[in-house]
Amino acid sequence: MRQRFIYIIIGITLCLGAHSKRFGDVRQHPNDSITVCKLLAEAKQLPSSTNLPLFFAQKFIGRPYVASTLEGDADERLVINTRELDCTTLVENVVALTLCAQNKQYTYHAYKRALVNLRYRGGVIDGYPSRLHYFTEWITDNTKSGMVSEVQMSKAPFTAVQTVKVNYMSTHPQSYQALREHPEFVSAISKMEKQVSGAKYRFIPKKSVGNKSLLRKVINDGDIIAITCKKAGLDIAHLGFAVWKKDGLHLLNASQLHKKVVLEPMTLYKYLQKHSSHTGIRIIRII
């Protein structure tokens, strides 16, 4: 145990030592870099059979749910916040850490690079519109980059088809600080929405999510679960990670209801039935 502790301390030191100004002005807290390096140092000591997405996701359980942590800057910049999470930033932090560990890149620099690649179109920060605001575009952009892939099958349980139609941001600019302060961004957002709209994706309807035997064949522990919805102008309502328990599939997520990151005590099937606007789930796997 003492030797493992020493290895982790050495790992944190080496991780923090890899300093780079390549990402420009970064909004972060000193505790964020320490958290990231500690987790990467721990991951370096894990057996190869470890489910990395679940390992990292479980480390964030109990962290407070806070929305809009990426907002508020005059100019778009990389925001790192491991202390306060919403459903999207939880997913991005876990995927970034997983990619670093899989690639044996245990530095804070590698984590920042992964986060930029995940969060921005083509991995380039170029103003507020360059962020991947809709999760469908997040999936397609990161699929092109070879970081994730969406599970798509023409057979059960993927019996429903979602035709994406997004326009919520451009039709509700008053709901977004950056669009209120920079109305000139709305046209760029609208253009992006038109490019994302029209694509079709197969998903698992919520009535089928209770079929444990069938879902176990297509959903793995640590897969990203994107909950589809019928709210006008949106594609995805919520995100989390798949966790299999004896009673079925559960969702590990940054929960607005619980006000923190939790492993939902109820099954995902029961969770979906409580939300009338939820229609089913899409499954994304980290490569």
C-alpha positions as CSV (number, residue, x, y, z in Angstrom):
1,M,0.0,0.0,0.0
2,R,2.8,2.4,0.9
3,Q,4.7,1.6,-2.3
4,R,1.5,2.3,-4.4
5,F,1.0,5.6,-2.6
6,I,4.6,6.6,-3.4
7,Y,4.0,5.7,-7.1
8,I,0.9,7.9,-7.2
9,I,2.8,10.8,-5.6
10,I,5.5,10.5,-8.2
11,G,2.9,10.2,-11.0
12,I,1.2,13.4,-9.8
13,T,4.5,15.3,-9.8
14,L,5.4,14.1,-13.3
15,C,1.9,14.9,-14.6
16,L,1.9,18.4,-13.2
17,G,5.4,19.0,-14.5
18,A,4.3,18.7,-18.1
19,H,3.4,22.3,-18.4
20,S,2.4,24.0,-21.7
21,K,0.9,27.3,-22.8
22,R,-0.3,25.7,-26.0
23,F,-4.0,26.1,-24.9
24,G,-3.8,29.8,-24.2
25,D,-5.8,31.2,-21.4
26,V,-7.4,28.3,-19.4
27,R,-10.0,28.8,-16.7
28,Q,-9.3,26.3,-14.0
29,H,-8.7,26.0,-10.2
30,P,-5.4,24.5,-8.8
31,N,-7.5,21.6,-7.4
32,D,-8.5,20.6,-10.9
33,S,-5.0,19.8,-12.1
34,I,-4.3,18.0,-8.8
35,T,-7.5,15.9,-9.2
36,V,-6.7,15.1,-12.9
37,C,-3.1,14.1,-12.1
38,K,-4.1,12.0,-9.1
39,L,-6.7,10.1,-11.1
40,L,-4.2,9.5,-14.0
41,A,-1.6,8.3,-11.5
42,E,-4.0,5.9,-9.9
43,A,-5.1,4.7,-13.4
44,K,-1.5,4.0,-14.3
45,Q,-1.4,1.3,-11.5
46,L,-4.6,-0.4,-12.5
47,P,-4.7,-3.9,-14.2
48,S,-5.3,-3.9,-17.9
49,S,-8.7,-5.5,-17.4
50,T,-10.1,-2.4,-15.6
51,N,-13.2,-0.7,-17.0
52,L,-11.6,2.7,-17.3
53,P,-14.8,4.8,-18.0
54,L,-16.5,3.3,-14.9
55,F,-13.3,3.7,-12.8
56,F,-13.2,7.4,-13.6
57,A,-16.9,8.0,-13.5
58,Q,-17.2,6.5,-10.0
59,K,-14.5,8.8,-8.8
60,F,-16.8,11.8,-9.4
61,I,-19.8,10.4,-7.4
62,G,-20.8,13.0,-4.8
63,R,-19.5,16.0,-6.7
64,P,-22.1,18.7,-6.9
65,Y,-24.3,19.3,-9.9
66,V,-23.8,22.8,-11.3
67,A,-25.1,23.9,-14.7
68,S,-23.5,26.3,-17.1
69,T,-19.9,26.0,-15.8
70,L,-18.5,26.6,-19.3
71,E,-20.3,30.0,-19.6
72,G,-19.4,33.5,-18.4
73,D,-16.2,34.3,-20.2
74,A,-15.9,37.3,-22.5
75,D,-14.0,35.2,-25.0
76,E,-14.3,31.4,-25.5
77,R,-11.6,29.5,-23.7
78,L,-10.9,26.1,-22.3
79,V,-12.7,25.6,-19.0
80,I,-11.6,22.9,-16.7
81,N,-13.8,22.1,-13.8
82,T,-13.7,18.8,-12.0
83,R,-15.3,20.2,-8.9
84,E,-18.7,21.0,-10.3
85,L,-20.3,19.0,-13.1
86,D,-23.4,18.8,-15.3
87,C,-24.2,15.8,-17.4
88,T,-22.1,16.9,-20.4
89,T,-19.0,18.0,-18.5
90,L,-19.1,14.7,-16.5
91,V,-19.1,12.8,-19.7
92,E,-16.3,14.9,-21.2
93,N,-14.1,14.7,-18.2
94,V,-14.5,10.9,-18.0
95,V,-13.9,10.4,-21.7
96,A,-10.8,12.7,-21.7
97,L,-9.3,10.8,-18.7
98,T,-10.2,7.4,-20.3
99,L,-8.5,8.4,-23.6
100,C,-5.4,9.5,-21.7
101,A,-5.1,6.3,-19.8
102,Q,-5.8,4.1,-22.8
103,N,-3.1,5.9,-24.7
104,K,-0.7,5.8,-21.7
105,Q,-0.5,9.6,-21.7
106,Y,-0.6,10.4,-18.0
107,T,0.0,14.1,-18.1
108,Y,-2.2,17.2,-17.5
109,H,-1.2,18.4,-20.9
110,A,-2.6,15.3,-22.6
111,Y,-5.8,15.6,-20.6
112,K,-6.2,19.3,-21.7
113,R,-5.6,18.3,-25.3
114,A,-8.2,15.5,-25.1
115,L,-10.7,17.8,-23.6
116,V,-10.3,20.4,-26.4
117,N,-10.6,17.7,-29.0
118,L,-13.8,16.4,-27.4
119,R,-15.5,19.8,-26.8
120,Y,-14.6,21.8,-30.0
121,R,-15.3,21.1,-33.6
122,G,-12.2,19.7,-35.2
123,G,-10.4,20.2,-31.9
124,V,-10.0,23.9,-32.4
125,I,-11.2,26.7,-30.1
126,D,-12.5,29.4,-32.4
127,G,-15.1,31.3,-30.5
128,Y,-18.4,30.3,-28.9
129,P,-19.9,28.8,-32.1
130,S,-17.0,26.4,-32.4
131,R,-18.1,24.5,-29.3
132,L,-20.1,21.3,-30.0
133,H,-23.3,22.4,-28.4
134,Y,-25.6,19.6,-29.5
135,F,-24.7,16.1,-28.5
136,T,-25.5,14.7,-31.9
137,E,-22.7,16.8,-33.4
138,W,-20.5,15.9,-30.5
139,I,-20.9,12.3,-31.5
140,T,-20.3,12.8,-35.2
141,D,-17.3,15.1,-34.7
142,N,-15.7,12.7,-32.2
143,T,-16.5,9.7,-34.3
144,K,-14.5,11.4,-37.2
145,S,-11.6,11.9,-34.8
146,G,-11.7,8.2,-33.8
147,M,-12.5,8.7,-30.2
148,V,-16.0,7.3,-30.0
149,S,-18.4,5.3,-32.1
150,E,-22.2,5.0,-31.9
151,V,-23.8,1.6,-31.7
152,Q,-26.1,1.4,-34.6
153,M,-28.0,-1.8,-35.5
154,S,-30.9,-2.6,-37.9
155,K,-32.4,-5.1,-35.5
156,A,-33.8,-5.2,-32.0
157,P,-33.5,-3.5,-29.6
158,F,-32.7,-0.6,-32.0
159,T,-36.2,-0.5,-33.4
160,A,-36.8,3.3,-33.4
161,V,-35.4,6.0,-35.6
162,Q,-34.6,9.5,-34.5
163,T,-34.6,12.2,-37.3
164,V,-32.6,15.0,-35.7
165,K,-34.2,18.5,-35.9
166,V,-32.3,21.0,-33.8
167,N,-33.0,24.7,-33.6
168,Y,-33.4,25.4,-29.9
169,M,-30.4,27.7,-29.5
170,S,-31.1,29.9,-32.4
171,T,-34.8,30.2,-31.6
172,H,-34.1,30.8,-27.8
173,P,-31.0,33.0,-27.9
174,Q,-32.2,34.8,-24.7
175,S,-31.5,31.5,-22.8
176,Y,-27.8,31.6,-23.6
177,Q,-25.5,34.3,-22.1
178,A,-23.1,34.3,-25.1
179,L,-26.0,34.7,-27.6
180,R,-27.6,37.5,-25.6
181,E,-24.3,39.4,-25.5
182,H,-23.2,38.5,-29.0
183,P,-26.3,38.3,-31.3
184,E,-23.9,38.0,-34.2
185,F,-23.2,34.4,-33.1
186,V,-26.8,33.4,-33.8
187,S,-26.4,33.1,-37.6
188,A,-23.4,30.8,-37.1
189,I,-25.3,28.7,-34.6
190,S,-28.3,28.5,-37.0
191,K,-26.0,27.3,-39.8
192,M,-24.6,24.6,-37.6
193,E,-28.1,23.5,-36.6
194,K,-29.2,23.1,-40.2
195,Q,-26.1,20.9,-40.9
196,V,-26.8,18.7,-37.9
197,S,-30.6,18.4,-38.7
198,G,-31.9,15.8,-41.0
199,A,-29.6,13.0,-40.0
200,K,-31.3,9.7,-38.9
201,Y,-30.1,7.5,-36.0
202,R,-31.5,4.2,-34.7
203,F,-32.1,4.1,-31.0
204,I,-33.7,1.9,-28.3
205,P,-37.2,3.1,-27.4
206,K,-37.8,3.4,-23.7
207,K,-40.4,0.6,-23.7
208,S,-37.6,-1.8,-24.6
209,V,-35.1,-0.6,-22.0
210,G,-36.6,-3.0,-19.5
211,N,-35.5,-6.0,-21.6
212,K,-32.4,-6.9,-19.7
213,S,-31.4,-10.0,-21.6
214,L,-31.5,-8.2,-24.9
215,L,-29.8,-5.0,-23.7
216,R,-26.9,-6.9,-22.1
217,K,-26.0,-8.1,-25.6
218,V,-25.6,-4.5,-26.9
219,I,-24.8,-2.2,-24.0
220,N,-21.5,-2.5,-22.0
221,D,-20.6,-1.1,-18.6
222,G,-19.2,2.3,-19.2
223,D,-21.0,3.0,-22.5
224,I,-22.3,6.6,-22.8
225,I,-26.1,6.7,-22.7
226,A,-27.7,9.6,-24.5
227,I,-31.4,10.0,-23.7
228,T,-33.4,11.0,-26.7
229,C,-36.4,13.4,-26.3
230,K,-39.3,14.9,-28.1
231,K,-38.8,18.4,-26.8
232,A,-39.0,20.8,-29.8
233,G,-35.6,21.8,-31.2
234,L,-33.5,19.4,-29.1
235,D,-32.0,16.0,-29.8
236,I,-30.7,14.8,-26.5
237,A,-32.2,15.5,-23.0
238,H,-29.6,13.9,-20.7
239,L,-26.4,11.9,-20.6
240,G,-24.7,9.4,-18.3
241,F,-22.8,6.1,-18.2
242,A,-24.2,2.6,-18.3
243,V,-23.8,0.5,-15.1
244,W,-25.2,-3.0,-15.0
245,K,-26.5,-4.2,-11.6
246,K,-28.5,-7.4,-10.7
247,D,-31.8,-5.7,-11.2
248,G,-30.9,-4.2,-14.6
249,L,-29.3,-1.2,-16.3
250,H,-28.6,1.9,-14.2
251,L,-27.4,5.4,-15.1
252,L,-24.4,7.0,-13.5
253,N,-25.0,10.7,-14.1
254,A,-24.6,14.3,-12.9
255,S,-28.2,14.6,-11.6
256,Q,-30.1,17.9,-11.4
257,L,-32.7,16.2,-9.2
258,H,-30.1,14.8,-6.7
259,K,-27.9,17.9,-7.1
260,K,-24.8,15.8,-7.4
261,V,-23.2,13.0,-9.4
262,V,-24.9,9.7,-8.5
263,L,-25.5,6.2,-9.6
264,E,-29.3,6.3,-9.9
265,P,-30.9,3.9,-7.4
266,M,-33.7,3.1,-9.8
267,T,-33.2,1.2,-13.0
268,L,-32.9,3.2,-16.2
269,Y,-36.2,1.7,-17.4
270,K,-38.0,3.2,-14.3
271,Y,-36.1,6.4,-14.7
272,L,-37.2,6.9,-18.3
273,Q,-40.9,6.1,-17.5
274,K,-40.9,9.1,-15.0
275,H,-40.0,11.5,-17.8
276,S,-42.8,11.9,-20.4
277,S,-40.5,13.8,-22.8
278,H,-37.9,11.0,-22.9
279,T,-38.3,8.7,-25.9
280,G,-35.4,6.2,-25.6
281,I,-31.6,5.9,-25.6
282,R,-28.7,6.1,-28.0
283,I,-25.5,4.3,-27.1
284,I,-22.0,5.7,-27.7
285,R,-18.8,3.7,-27.0
286,I,-15.4,5.1,-26.2
287,I,-12.9,3.6,-28.7
